[in-house]
Amino acid sequence: MALRSSLLLRSLAALALCAGLSLALPACGGKATATPNKDLSPDGKVGVEEKLGDVIPDGLMFTDTEGREVELKSLLRQPTILTLVYLRCPNICGELLNELGNTIDELGTLQPGKDYDLITVSFDPRETTELAKTGRTNFLKRVKTDVPDDAWRFLTGDKENIDKLTQAVGFLYQKDKQDDFKHAGTVIFLSKEGKIVRYLGGLEMLPFHLELALNDARDGNARSFFQQIQKLCYSYDAEGKAYVLEVNKIILVVTLLGAAIFLFGVALRKRRKGKA
């Protein structure tokens, strides 16, 4: 009887958490909103072709802000947020990095360097180590969270390695007439083995989305009770690149739980009458 009561209380707590989460987030009962990528073109040459479950290849060599040649995969020591930008970008790249920085500042439960890392790779082979170093320094000045030096790396590389990486993660872009690039804004989540786990598209991020994606990228780690509740309430919509509140699932659980409570009450009353 005590065990049943404990399970019942945990189930009620789960539903309460789901309800609380749904009230705390926008777009309740539907997809948690993210601004669509404005750069996507119908010809398929610009955008993101998701490669969920694929692993980035070994041997991709880039240069860090200290001028050291590093293999990308060797930098993956824990869940990692990968962004592909070019530092001369006049609009979307800066907006993407600023939004990511702002979201990290609001993500109090997980800390860069301790729980996850970030890697930003320039997909313009003309950009130099000096430009990456200056860009990183200026950008991190606007981030309030303490970011260790090895927790957010800015990398540059040659065309061969850039092409291999962008093809591996499905990042499609092209040059425009002004010698700039047409491209999408997206954030890619990798496991420590280099497995592509999640994509979050658009230029508006919620800390909750970031936390869910990082939890998904945490390969092999046991989930806490709260993380299990998050997985119960939300699922990942690959097409929309966002997390969706599973209203139908919650309604089903509420219905089943209500029936269970009713049957539990009937059985309890019968038991009490039997003892009388």
Secondary structure as UniProt FT lines:
FT   HELIX           2..24
FT   TURN            28..29
FT   TURN            38..39
FT   TURN            42..43
FT   STRAND          47..48
FT   TURN            52..53
FT   TURN            58..59
FT   STRAND          61..63
FT   TURN            65..66
FT   STRAND          69..71
FT   HELIX           72..75
FT   STRAND          80..85
FT   TURN            87..88
FT   HELIX           92..106
FT   TURN            113..115
FT   STRAND          116..122
FT   TURN            125..126
FT   HELIX           129..140
FT   TURN            141..142
FT   TURN            149..151
FT   STRAND          152..156
FT   HELIX           159..169
FT   STRAND          171..172
FT   STRAND          174..175
FT   TURN            177..178
FT   STRAND          181..182
FT   STRAND          186..190
FT   TURN            192..193
FT   STRAND          195..201
FT   HELIX           207..217
FT   TURN            219..220
FT   HELIX           225..233
FT   STRAND          234..237
FT   TURN            238..241
FT   STRAND          242..245
FT   HELIX           247..275
//
